[in-house]
Amino acid sequence: MDELTEDQKIGTCSWCHEKKVLIYKDTKRCDSCDNRFTYCEICEEEQFEDDHCRHLFWSEGYGWSGSGTTNTDYDSIKASLLKLLQFMPSGFAAELRTAILSNEFRTFTIGSLLRIDCVELEGFHPSLKYSKKLIDLESSDHAEETADGYNWLASLCESDTAEANALTIKWIEEFLK
């Protein structure tokens, strides 16, 4: 048996129900189960790896990322987002920047489709205008290198993710220069 730390005790895991294992005192979960959860700072609650909020995603190269956590490799996300913008048609980055600046946009995914709605800009739906390209990109040789950028965009929303939105605008402006 592993050595106890001050934040652990022997008990039954509240998730897998294994008995007489090292569990964390605060979560009452064993290490294996505890690692399957992460905290979203936007939703202000724990999220399970297989059923989590939209503010978080699993980055293959890093781990939990997204606007809902500060535990993000921003350099990696930025590189992936810039690659995504590079492969999208002209106009996408500027329209995306405008939508984020409006503070009245929402992102969500429907299958592989990233949808961005902007209330203030009537008729602005880049997902509809650029959906074929996004779908093609997802199944292209560039899918892996653009996935984190795509997932980052999907984690953004209105004013709830203000810091992440500002960072994204900064990256888009660097791209547009």
MODELLER restraints for C-alpha pairs under 7 A, 6 or more apart:
rsr = mdl.restraints
at = mdl.atoms
rsr.add(forms.Gaussian(group=physical.xy_distance, feature=features.Distance(at['CA:7:A'], at['CA:24:A']), mean=5.85, stdev=0.5))
rsr.add(forms.Gaussian(group=physical.xy_distance, feature=features.Distance(at['CA:7:A'], at['CA:25:A']), mean=5.65, stdev=0.5))
rsr.add(forms.Gaussian(group=physical.xy_distance, feature=features.Distance(at['CA:8:A'], at['CA:22:A']), mean=6.32, stdev=0.5))
rsr.add(forms.Gaussian(group=physical.xy_distance, feature=features.Distance(at['CA:8:A'], at['CA:23:A']), mean=5.44, stdev=0.5))
rsr.add(forms.Gaussian(group=physical.xy_distance, feature=features.Distance(at['CA:8:A'], at['CA:24:A']), mean=4.38, stdev=0.5))
rsr.add(forms.Gaussian(group=physical.xy_distance, feature=features.Distance(at['CA:8:A'], at['CA:25:A']), mean=5.25, stdev=0.5))
rsr.add(forms.Gaussian(group=physical.xy_distance, feature=features.Distance(at['CA:9:A'], at['CA:22:A']), mean=5.58, stdev=0.5))
rsr.add(forms.Gaussian(group=physical.xy_distance, feature=features.Distance(at['CA:9:A'], at['CA:23:A']), mean=5.55, stdev=0.5))
rsr.add(forms.Gaussian(group=physical.xy_distance, feature=features.Distance(at['CA:9:A'], at['CA:24:A']), mean=6.44, stdev=0.5))
rsr.add(forms.Gaussian(group=physical.xy_distance, feature=features.Distance(at['CA:9:A'], at['CA:25:A']), mean=6.34, stdev=0.5))
rsr.add(forms.Gaussian(group=physical.xy_distance, feature=features.Distance(at['CA:10:A'], at['CA:20:A']), mean=5.62, stdev=0.5))
rsr.add(forms.Gaussian(group=physical.xy_distance, feature=features.Distance(at['CA:10:A'], at['CA:21:A']), mean=5.30, stdev=0.5))
rsr.add(forms.Gaussian(group=physical.xy_distance, feature=features.Distance(at['CA:10:A'], at['CA:22:A']), mean=4.66, stdev=0.5))
rsr.add(forms.Gaussian(group=physical.xy_distance, feature=features.Distance(at['CA:10:A'], at['CA:23:A']), mean=5.99, stdev=0.5))
rsr.add(forms.Gaussian(group=physical.xy_distance, feature=features.Distance(at['CA:11:A'], at['CA:19:A']), mean=6.02, stdev=0.5))
rsr.add(forms.Gaussian(group=physical.xy_distance, feature=features.Distance(at['CA:11:A'], at['CA:20:A']), mean=4.86, stdev=0.5))
rsr.add(forms.Gaussian(group=physical.xy_distance, feature=features.Distance(at['CA:11:A'], at['CA:21:A']), mean=5.54, stdev=0.5))
rsr.add(forms.Gaussian(group=physical.xy_distance, feature=features.Distance(at['CA:11:A'], at['CA:22:A']), mean=6.40, stdev=0.5))
rsr.add(forms.Gaussian(group=physical.xy_distance, feature=features.Distance(at['CA:11:A'], at['CA:23:A']), mean=6.15, stdev=0.5))
rsr.add(forms.Gaussian(group=physical.xy_distance, feature=features.Distance(at['CA:12:A'], at['CA:18:A']), mean=5.47, stdev=0.5))
rsr.add(forms.Gaussian(group=physical.xy_distance, feature=features.Distance(at['CA:12:A'], at['CA:19:A']), mean=4.19, stdev=0.5))
rsr.add(forms.Gaussian(group=physical.xy_distance, feature=features.Distance(at['CA:12:A'], at['CA:20:A']), mean=5.73, stdev=0.5))
rsr.add(forms.Gaussian(group=physical.xy_distance, feature=features.Distance(at['CA:12:A'], at['CA:21:A']), mean=6.29, stdev=0.5))
rsr.add(forms.Gaussian(group=physical.xy_distance, feature=features.Distance(at['CA:13:A'], at['CA:19:A']), mean=6.61, stdev=0.5))
rsr.add(forms.Gaussian(group=physical.xy_distance, feature=features.Distance(at['CA:13:A'], at['CA:23:A']), mean=6.18, stdev=0.5))
rsr.add(forms.Gaussian(group=physical.xy_distance, feature=features.Distance(at['CA:13:A'], at['CA:28:A']), mean=5.78, stdev=0.5))
rsr.add(forms.Gaussian(group=physical.xy_distance, feature=features.Distance(at['CA:13:A'], at['CA:29:A']), mean=4.50, stdev=0.5))
rsr.add(forms.Gaussian(group=physical.xy_distance, feature=features.Distance(at['CA:13:A'], at['CA:30:A']), mean=5.42, stdev=0.5))
rsr.add(forms.Gaussian(group=physical.xy_distance, feature=features.Distance(at['CA:14:A'], at['CA:28:A']), mean=5.56, stdev=0.5))
rsr.add(forms.Gaussian(group=physical.xy_distance, feature=features.Distance(at['CA:14:A'], at['CA:29:A']), mean=5.35, stdev=0.5))
rsr.add(forms.Gaussian(group=physical.xy_distance, feature=features.Distance(at['CA:15:A'], at['CA:29:A']), mean=6.07, stdev=0.5))
rsr.add(forms.Gaussian(group=physical.xy_distance, feature=features.Distance(at['CA:15:A'], at['CA:33:A']), mean=6.53, stdev=0.5))
rsr.add(forms.Gaussian(group=physical.xy_distance, feature=features.Distance(at['CA:21:A'], at['CA:30:A']), mean=6.77, stdev=0.5))
rsr.add(forms.Gaussian(group=physical.xy_distance, feature=features.Distance(at['CA:22:A'], at['CA:30:A']), mean=5.79, stdev=0.5))
rsr.add(forms.Gaussian(group=physical.xy_distance, feature=features.Distance(at['CA:23:A'], at['CA:29:A']), mean=4.96, stdev=0.5))
rsr.add(forms.Gaussian(group=physical.xy_distance, feature=features.Distance(at['CA:23:A'], at['CA:30:A']), mean=4.22, stdev=0.5))
rsr.add(forms.Gaussian(group=physical.xy_distance, feature=features.Distance(at['CA:23:A'], at['CA:31:A']), mean=6.65, stdev=0.5))
rsr.add(forms.Gaussian(group=physical.xy_distance, feature=features.Distance(at['CA:24:A'], at['CA:30:A']), mean=6.37, stdev=0.5))
rsr.add(forms.Gaussian(group=physical.xy_distance, feature=features.Distance(at['CA:36:A'], at['CA:48:A']), mean=6.05, stdev=0.5))
rsr.add(forms.Gaussian(group=physical.xy_distance, feature=features.Distance(at['CA:36:A'], at['CA:49:A']), mean=5.36, stdev=0.5))
rsr.add(forms.Gaussian(group=physical.xy_distance, feature=features.Distance(at['CA:37:A'], at['CA:46:A']), mean=6.38, stdev=0.5))
rsr.add(forms.Gaussian(group=physical.xy_distance, feature=features.Distance(at['CA:37:A'], at['CA:47:A']), mean=5.49, stdev=0.5))
rsr.add(forms.Gaussian(group=physical.xy_distance, feature=features.Distance(at['CA:37:A'], at['CA:48:A']), mean=4.60, stdev=0.5))
rsr.add(forms.Gaussian(group=physical.xy_distance, feature=features.Distance(at['CA:37:A'], at['CA:49:A']), mean=5.78, stdev=0.5))
rsr.add(forms.Gaussian(group=physical.xy_distance, feature=features.Distance(at['CA:38:A'], at['CA:46:A']), mean=5.50, stdev=0.5))
rsr.add(forms.Gaussian(group=physical.xy_distance, feature=features.Distance(at['CA:38:A'], at['CA:47:A']), mean=5.29, stdev=0.5))
rsr.add(forms.Gaussian(group=physical.xy_distance, feature=features.Distance(at['CA:38:A'], at['CA:48:A']), mean=6.65, stdev=0.5))
rsr.add(forms.Gaussian(group=physical.xy_distance, feature=features.Distance(at['CA:39:A'], at['CA:45:A']), mean=5.66, stdev=0.5))
rsr.add(forms.Gaussian(group=physical.xy_distance, feature=features.Distance(at['CA:39:A'], at['CA:46:A']), mean=4.24, stdev=0.5))
rsr.add(forms.Gaussian(group=physical.xy_distance, feature=features.Distance(at['CA:39:A'], at['CA:47:A']), mean=5.78, stdev=0.5))
rsr.add(forms.Gaussian(group=physical.xy_distance, feature=features.Distance(at['CA:40:A'], at['CA:46:A']), mean=6.15, stdev=0.5))
rsr.add(forms.Gaussian(group=physical.xy_distance, feature=features.Distance(at['CA:40:A'], at['CA:47:A']), mean=6.65, stdev=0.5))
rsr.add(forms.Gaussian(group=physical.xy_distance, feature=features.Distance(at['CA:40:A'], at['CA:68:A']), mean=4.73, stdev=0.5))
rsr.add(forms.Gaussian(group=physical.xy_distance, feature=features.Distance(at['CA:40:A'], at['CA:69:A']), mean=5.94, stdev=0.5))
rsr.add(forms.Gaussian(group=physical.xy_distance, feature=features.Distance(at['CA:41:A'], at['CA:68:A']), mean=4.95, stdev=0.5))
rsr.add(forms.Gaussian(group=physical.xy_distance, feature=features.Distance(at['CA:41:A'], at['CA:69:A']), mean=5.96, stdev=0.5))
rsr.add(forms.Gaussian(group=physical.xy_distance, feature=features.Distance(at['CA:42:A'], at['CA:68:A']), mean=5.23, stdev=0.5))
rsr.add(forms.Gaussian(group=physical.xy_distance, feature=features.Distance(at['CA:42:A'], at['CA:160:A']), mean=6.72, stdev=0.5))
rsr.add(forms.Gaussian(group=physical.xy_distance, feature=features.Distance(at['CA:47:A'], at['CA:53:A']), mean=6.72, stdev=0.5))
rsr.add(forms.Gaussian(group=physical.xy_distance, feature=features.Distance(at['CA:54:A'], at['CA:155:A']), mean=5.32, stdev=0.5))
rsr.add(forms.Gaussian(group=physical.xy_distance, feature=features.Distance(at['CA:55:A'], at['CA:66:A']), mean=5.60, stdev=0.5))
rsr.add(forms.Gaussian(group=physical.xy_distance, feature=features.Distance(at['CA:55:A'], at['CA:67:A']), mean=5.34, stdev=0.5))
rsr.add(forms.Gaussian(group=physical.xy_distance, feature=features.Distance(at['CA:55:A'], at['CA:68:A']), mean=4.75, stdev=0.5))
rsr.add(forms.Gaussian(group=physical.xy_distance, feature=features.Distance(at['CA:55:A'], at['CA:155:A']), mean=4.19, stdev=0.5))
rsr.add(forms.Gaussian(group=physical.xy_distance, feature=features.Distance(at['CA:55:A'], at['CA:156:A']), mean=6.74, stdev=0.5))
rsr.add(forms.Gaussian(group=physical.xy_distance, feature=features.Distance(at['CA:56:A'], at['CA:64:A']), mean=6.63, stdev=0.5))
rsr.add(forms.Gaussian(group=physical.xy_distance, feature=features.Distance(at['CA:56:A'], at['CA:65:A']), mean=5.67, stdev=0.5))
rsr.add(forms.Gaussian(group=physical.xy_distance, feature=features.Distance(at['CA:56:A'], at['CA:66:A']), mean=4.58, stdev=0.5))
rsr.add(forms.Gaussian(group=physical.xy_distance, feature=features.Distance(at['CA:56:A'], at['CA:67:A']), mean=6.60, stdev=0.5))
rsr.add(forms.Gaussian(group=physical.xy_distance, feature=features.Distance(at['CA:56:A'], at['CA:68:A']), mean=5.63, stdev=0.5))
rsr.add(forms.Gaussian(group=physical.xy_distance, feature=features.Distance(at['CA:56:A'], at['CA:155:A']), mean=6.35, stdev=0.5))
rsr.add(forms.Gaussian(group=physical.xy_distance, feature=features.Distance(at['CA:57:A'], at['CA:64:A']), mean=5.80, stdev=0.5))
rsr.add(forms.Gaussian(group=physical.xy_distance, feature=features.Distance(at['CA:57:A'], at['CA:65:A']), mean=5.43, stdev=0.5))
rsr.add(forms.Gaussian(group=physical.xy_distance, feature=features.Distance(at['CA:57:A'], at['CA:66:A']), mean=5.87, stdev=0.5))
rsr.add(forms.Gaussian(group=physical.xy_distance, feature=features.Distance(at['CA:57:A'], at['CA:151:A']), mean=6.65, stdev=0.5))
rsr.add(forms.Gaussian(group=physical.xy_distance, feature=features.Distance(at['CA:58:A'], at['CA:64:A']), mean=4.72, stdev=0.5))
rsr.add(forms.Gaussian(group=physical.xy_distance, feature=features.Distance(at['CA:58:A'], at['CA:65:A']), mean=6.07, stdev=0.5))
rsr.add(forms.Gaussian(group=physical.xy_distance, feature=features.Distance(at['CA:59:A'], at['CA:65:A']), mean=6.25, stdev=0.5))
rsr.add(forms.Gaussian(group=physical.xy_distance, feature=features.Distance(at['CA:59:A'], at['CA:148:A']), mean=6.30, stdev=0.5))
rsr.add(forms.Gaussian(group=physical.xy_distance, feature=features.Distance(at['CA:62:A'], at['CA:73:A']), mean=6.79, stdev=0.5))
rsr.add(forms.Gaussian(group=physical.xy_distance, feature=features.Distance(at['CA:64:A'], at['CA:71:A']), mean=7.00, stdev=0.5))
rsr.add(forms.Gaussian(group=physical.xy_distance, feature=features.Distance(at['CA:64:A'], at['CA:72:A']), mean=6.89, stdev=0.5))
rsr.add(forms.Gaussian(group=physical.xy_distance, feature=features.Distance(at['CA:65:A'], at['CA:71:A']), mean=6.39, stdev=0.5))
rsr.add(forms.Gaussian(group=physical.xy_distance, feature=features.Distance(at['CA:65:A'], at['CA:72:A']), mean=4.72, stdev=0.5))
rsr.add(forms.Gaussian(group=physical.xy_distance, feature=features.Distance(at['CA:66:A'], at['CA:72:A']), mean=6.69, stdev=0.5))
rsr.add(forms.Gaussian(group=physical.xy_distance, feature=features.Distance(at['CA:66:A'], at['CA:152:A']), mean=5.49, stdev=0.5))
rsr.add(forms.Gaussian(group=physical.xy_distance, feature=features.Distance(at['CA:66:A'], at['CA:155:A']), mean=5.86, stdev=0.5))
rsr.add(forms.Gaussian(group=physical.xy_distance, feature=features.Distance(at['CA:67:A'], at['CA:155:A']), mean=5.72, stdev=0.5))
rsr.add(forms.Gaussian(group=physical.xy_distance, feature=features.Distance(at['CA:67:A'], at['CA:156:A']), mean=6.27, stdev=0.5))
rsr.add(forms.Gaussian(group=physical.xy_distance, feature=features.Distance(at['CA:67:A'], at['CA:161:A']), mean=6.26, stdev=0.5))
rsr.add(forms.Gaussian(group=physical.xy_distance, feature=features.Distance(at['CA:67:A'], at['CA:164:A']), mean=5.57, stdev=0.5))
rsr.add(forms.Gaussian(group=physical.xy_distance, feature=features.Distance(at['CA:77:A'], at['CA:148:A']), mean=5.79, stdev=0.5))
rsr.add(forms.Gaussian(group=physical.xy_distance, feature=features.Distance(at['CA:77:A'], at['CA:149:A']), mean=5.62, stdev=0.5))
rsr.add(forms.Gaussian(group=physical.xy_distance, feature=features.Distance(at['CA:78:A'], at['CA:149:A']), mean=6.88, stdev=0.5))
rsr.add(forms.Gaussian(group=physical.xy_distance, feature=features.Distance(at['CA:78:A'], at['CA:171:A']), mean=6.73, stdev=0.5))
rsr.add(forms.Gaussian(group=physical.xy_distance, feature=features.Distance(at['CA:80:A'], at['CA:145:A']), mean=5.71, stdev=0.5))
rsr.add(forms.Gaussian(group=physical.xy_distance, feature=features.Distance(at['CA:80:A'], at['CA:146:A']), mean=4.76, stdev=0.5))
rsr.add(forms.Gaussian(group=physical.xy_distance, feature=features.Distance(at['CA:80:A'], at['CA:147:A']), mean=6.92, stdev=0.5))
rsr.add(forms.Gaussian(group=physical.xy_distance, feature=features.Distance(at['CA:80:A'], at['CA:148:A']), mean=5.74, stdev=0.5))
rsr.add(forms.Gaussian(group=physical.xy_distance, feature=features.Distance(at['CA:80:A'], at['CA:149:A']), mean=4.61, stdev=0.5))
rsr.add(forms.Gaussian(group=physical.xy_distance, feature=features.Distance(at['CA:81:A'], at['CA:146:A']), mean=6.31, stdev=0.5))
rsr.add(forms.Gaussian(group=physical.xy_distance, feature=features.Distance(at['CA:81:A'], at['CA:149:A']), mean=3.69, stdev=0.5))
rsr.add(forms.Gaussian(group=physical.xy_distance, feature=features.Distance(at['CA:81:A'], at['CA:150:A']), mean=6.66, stdev=0.5))
rsr.add(forms.Gaussian(group=physical.xy_distance, feature=features.Distance(at['CA:82:A'], at['CA:175:A']), mean=6.64, stdev=0.5))
rsr.add(forms.Gaussian(group=physical.xy_distance, feature=features.Distance(at['CA:83:A'], at['CA:146:A']), mean=5.84, stdev=0.5))
rsr.add(forms.Gaussian(group=physical.xy_distance, feature=features.Distance(at['CA:84:A'], at['CA:146:A']), mean=5.03, stdev=0.5))
rsr.add(forms.Gaussian(group=physical.xy_distance, feature=features.Distance(at['CA:84:A'], at['CA:149:A']), mean=6.36, stdev=0.5))
rsr.add(forms.Gaussian(group=physical.xy_distance, feature=features.Distance(at['CA:85:A'], at['CA:93:A']), mean=6.15, stdev=0.5))
rsr.add(forms.Gaussian(group=physical.xy_distance, feature=features.Distance(at['CA:88:A'], at['CA:133:A']), mean=6.71, stdev=0.5))
rsr.add(forms.Gaussian(group=physical.xy_distance, feature=features.Distance(at['CA:93:A'], at['CA:172:A']), mean=6.40, stdev=0.5))
rsr.add(forms.Gaussian(group=physical.xy_distance, feature=features.Distance(at['CA:97:A'], at['CA:169:A']), mean=5.86, stdev=0.5))
rsr.add(forms.Gaussian(group=physical.xy_distance, feature=features.Distance(at['CA:97:A'], at['CA:172:A']), mean=6.60, stdev=0.5))
rsr.add(forms.Gaussian(group=physical.xy_distance, feature=features.Distance(at['CA:99:A'], at['CA:105:A']), mean=6.06, stdev=0.5))
rsr.add(forms.Gaussian(group=physical.xy_distance, feature=features.Distance(at['CA:99:A'], at['CA:118:A']), mean=5.91, stdev=0.5))
rsr.add(forms.Gaussian(group=physical.xy_distance, feature=features.Distance(at['CA:100:A'], at['CA:165:A']), mean=6.51, stdev=0.5))
rsr.add(forms.Gaussian(group=physical.xy_distance, feature=features.Distance(at['CA:102:A'], at['CA:120:A']), mean=6.86, stdev=0.5))
rsr.add(forms.Gaussian(group=physical.xy_distance, feature=features.Distance(at['CA:103:A'], at['CA:158:A']), mean=4.81, stdev=0.5))
rsr.add(forms.Gaussian(group=physical.xy_distance, feature=features.Distance(at['CA:103:A'], at['CA:159:A']), mean=5.74, stdev=0.5))
rsr.add(forms.Gaussian(group=physical.xy_distance, feature=features.Distance(at['CA:104:A'], at['CA:118:A']), mean=5.75, stdev=0.5))
rsr.add(forms.Gaussian(group=physical.xy_distance, feature=features.Distance(at['CA:104:A'], at['CA:119:A']), mean=5.82, stdev=0.5))
rsr.add(forms.Gaussian(group=physical.xy_distance, feature=features.Distance(at['CA:104:A'], at['CA:120:A']), mean=6.49, stdev=0.5))
rsr.add(forms.Gaussian(group=physical.xy_distance, feature=features.Distance(at['CA:104:A'], at['CA:158:A']), mean=5.18, stdev=0.5))
rsr.add(forms.Gaussian(group=physical.xy_distance, feature=features.Distance(at['CA:105:A'], at['CA:116:A']), mean=6.58, stdev=0.5))
rsr.add(forms.Gaussian(group=physical.xy_distance, feature=features.Distance(at['CA:105:A'], at['CA:117:A']), mean=5.25, stdev=0.5))
rsr.add(forms.Gaussian(group=physical.xy_distance, feature=features.Distance(at['CA:105:A'], at['CA:118:A']), mean=4.21, stdev=0.5))
rsr.add(forms.Gaussian(group=physical.xy_distance, feature=features.Distance(at['CA:105:A'], at['CA:119:A']), mean=6.36, stdev=0.5))
rsr.add(forms.Gaussian(group=physical.xy_distance, feature=features.Distance(at['CA:105:A'], at['CA:157:A']), mean=6.23, stdev=0.5))
rsr.add(forms.Gaussian(group=physical.xy_distance, feature=features.Distance(at['CA:105:A'], at['CA:158:A']), mean=5.13, stdev=0.5))
rsr.add(forms.Gaussian(group=physical.xy_distance, feature=features.Distance(at['CA:106:A'], at['CA:116:A']), mean=5.61, stdev=0.5))
rsr.add(forms.Gaussian(group=physical.xy_distance, feature=features.Distance(at['CA:106:A'], at['CA:117:A']), mean=5.37, stdev=0.5))
rsr.add(forms.Gaussian(group=physical.xy_distance, feature=features.Distance(at['CA:106:A'], at['CA:118:A']), mean=6.75, stdev=0.5))
rsr.add(forms.Gaussian(group=physical.xy_distance, feature=features.Distance(at['CA:106:A'], at['CA:157:A']), mean=4.66, stdev=0.5))
rsr.add(forms.Gaussian(group=physical.xy_distance, feature=features.Distance(at['CA:106:A'], at['CA:158:A']), mean=5.79, stdev=0.5))
rsr.add(forms.Gaussian(group=physical.xy_distance, feature=features.Distance(at['CA:107:A'], at['CA:114:A']), mean=6.96, stdev=0.5))
rsr.add(forms.Gaussian(group=physical.xy_distance, feature=features.Distance(at['CA:107:A'], at['CA:115:A']), mean=5.52, stdev=0.5))
rsr.add(forms.Gaussian(group=physical.xy_distance, feature=features.Distance(at['CA:107:A'], at['CA:116:A']), mean=4.52, stdev=0.5))
rsr.add(forms.Gaussian(group=physical.xy_distance, feature=features.Distance(at['CA:107:A'], at['CA:117:A']), mean=6.58, stdev=0.5))
rsr.add(forms.Gaussian(group=physical.xy_distance, feature=features.Distance(at['CA:107:A'], at['CA:154:A']), mean=5.36, stdev=0.5))
rsr.add(forms.Gaussian(group=physical.xy_distance, feature=features.Distance(at['CA:107:A'], at['CA:156:A']), mean=6.24, stdev=0.5))
rsr.add(forms.Gaussian(group=physical.xy_distance, feature=features.Distance(at['CA:107:A'], at['CA:157:A']), mean=5.83, stdev=0.5))
rsr.add(forms.Gaussian(group=physical.xy_distance, feature=features.Distance(at['CA:108:A'], at['CA:114:A']), mean=6.07, stdev=0.5))
rsr.add(forms.Gaussian(group=physical.xy_distance, feature=features.Distance(at['CA:108:A'], at['CA:115:A']), mean=5.49, stdev=0.5))
rsr.add(forms.Gaussian(group=physical.xy_distance, feature=features.Distance(at['CA:108:A'], at['CA:116:A']), mean=6.83, stdev=0.5))
rsr.add(forms.Gaussian(group=physical.xy_distance, feature=features.Distance(at['CA:108:A'], at['CA:154:A']), mean=5.56, stdev=0.5))
rsr.add(forms.Gaussian(group=physical.xy_distance, feature=features.Distance(at['CA:109:A'], at['CA:115:A']), mean=5.90, stdev=0.5))
rsr.add(forms.Gaussian(group=physical.xy_distance, feature=features.Distance(at['CA:109:A'], at['CA:154:A']), mean=6.54, stdev=0.5))
rsr.add(forms.Gaussian(group=physical.xy_distance, feature=features.Distance(at['CA:112:A'], at['CA:135:A']), mean=6.39, stdev=0.5))
rsr.add(forms.Gaussian(group=physical.xy_distance, feature=features.Distance(at['CA:113:A'], at['CA:127:A']), mean=6.87, stdev=0.5))
rsr.add(forms.Gaussian(group=physical.xy_distance, feature=features.Distance(at['CA:113:A'], at['CA:131:A']), mean=6.40, stdev=0.5))
rsr.add(forms.Gaussian(group=physical.xy_distance, feature=features.Distance(at['CA:113:A'], at['CA:134:A']), mean=6.95, stdev=0.5))
rsr.add(forms.Gaussian(group=physical.xy_distance, feature=features.Distance(at['CA:113:A'], at['CA:135:A']), mean=6.66, stdev=0.5))
rsr.add(forms.Gaussian(group=physical.xy_distance, feature=features.Distance(at['CA:114:A'], at['CA:127:A']), mean=5.75, stdev=0.5))
rsr.add(forms.Gaussian(group=physical.xy_distance, feature=features.Distance(at['CA:114:A'], at['CA:154:A']), mean=6.57, stdev=0.5))
rsr.add(forms.Gaussian(group=physical.xy_distance, feature=features.Distance(at['CA:115:A'], at['CA:127:A']), mean=4.64, stdev=0.5))
rsr.add(forms.Gaussian(group=physical.xy_distance, feature=features.Distance(at['CA:116:A'], at['CA:125:A']), mean=5.93, stdev=0.5))
rsr.add(forms.Gaussian(group=physical.xy_distance, feature=features.Distance(at['CA:116:A'], at['CA:126:A']), mean=6.35, stdev=0.5))
rsr.add(forms.Gaussian(group=physical.xy_distance, feature=features.Distance(at['CA:116:A'], at['CA:127:A']), mean=6.06, stdev=0.5))
rsr.add(forms.Gaussian(group=physical.xy_distance, feature=features.Distance(at['CA:117:A'], at['CA:124:A']), mean=6.71, stdev=0.5))
rsr.add(forms.Gaussian(group=physical.xy_distance, feature=features.Distance(at['CA:117:A'], at['CA:125:A']), mean=5.66, stdev=0.5))
rsr.add(forms.Gaussian(group=physical.xy_distance, feature=features.Distance(at['CA:118:A'], at['CA:124:A']), mean=6.11, stdev=0.5))
rsr.add(forms.Gaussian(group=physical.xy_distance, feature=features.Distance(at['CA:137:A'], at['CA:143:A']), mean=5.83, stdev=0.5))
rsr.add(forms.Gaussian(group=physical.xy_distance, feature=features.Distance(at['CA:156:A'], at['CA:165:A']), mean=6.62, stdev=0.5))
